């Protein structure tokens, strides 16, 4: 098994973080937690497990946060027990190469994607499910920080992995590998939209047009064809993609949002001392896909009184926030994480299954999103294209490909 993983200890974390302030290559140095290694292929630890050979895997923002140690040790999740070895990559598609003796409903050679972090009740083999797992929102499992009897090994940033079959979802024949790697992020986008579904005629502001932003935009447009969607982008080329995917317009930069808000929403713009800007009126719902202090502070000011801000973006640092709009304007601040089970057209369906249905039906387009592919050995360049060189490379989704598993390798990044 050739795999990329993090061996996280407090000493490695702190030393690498300190070196990173003066050396851009600290996260790839011998003292960093990151390792590319050939490990012995582990046997299946239980009869309800499977081995999967990867074909293609997207690089997620959460992978990059972990890789570059972009986190504080005093945030709430850091108080929970965790695993020292983290196998990166969860937006993968692969094919089953081995099944445990008790597995039914899956076959060797079948393509699958992976559900979540494999820390939930079902992945642990529990029959007494916690409330979140009972309702299908397994990412919120109340047992996710408990010791596991069997440890998953490997992830999407490697040629293979082993996992409990409860965390694997079959991929329909009508879905290509290039679409399948967007199953998990599309499931996240659907869940985010369901946290505050758009309503007819509402004015929507979407902050961030990376992968999740572009997918959320399409979900919002499909759920509400007559809402007005403004996308806030970092680069103009992202805005051009957003227009193709259903945005009514795009704005580049925070200043432009304040400047255009009166014309777009009827809001009144006020400016106090120290360039302190506030709106009265604004957008009905703001979806913050970025989730950093700069975007969330402004998102709360861009929502109208009684409106809502849905926080989708992951920021693993403490924030300095002005929360007065939550009180002064009764703005609802709503979190959204992972995937869920939702009611759609009279049936209860996982957002994973719904994501695949909508991609096959053409509701969700991914052809504009997979922009670069790299072999695993070229991981430094892949991570650079996904972060530092994003503007020049015009990258949206960067992926690792594993041609030995018959993945189409055309269009190399």
Secondary structure, DSSP 4 states (H G I P E B T S, - for coil): -EEEEEE--HHHHHHHHHHHTT-TTGGGSTTSSEEEEE-PPPPPSSTTEEEEEEEEEEPPHHHHHHHTT-B-TTSGGGGS---SEEE---EEEEEEEEE-TT--S--TT-EEEE-TTS-STTTTT-SS--HHHHTT-GGG-TTTTSPPSS--B--SSBSEEEEEGGGEEEPPTTS-HHHHTTHHHHHHHHHHHHHT---TT-EEEEE--SHHHHHHHHHHHHH-TTSEEEEEESSHHHHHHHHHTT-SEEEESHHHHHHHHHHHH-PEEEE-GGG-EEEES-EEEEEESS-SHHHHHHHHHHEEEEEEEEE-S--BS------HHHHHS--EEEE--S--EEEETTEEEEHHHHHHHHHHTTSS--TTTEEEEEEGGGHHHHHHHHTTTHHHHT-SEEEEE-GGGT----S--
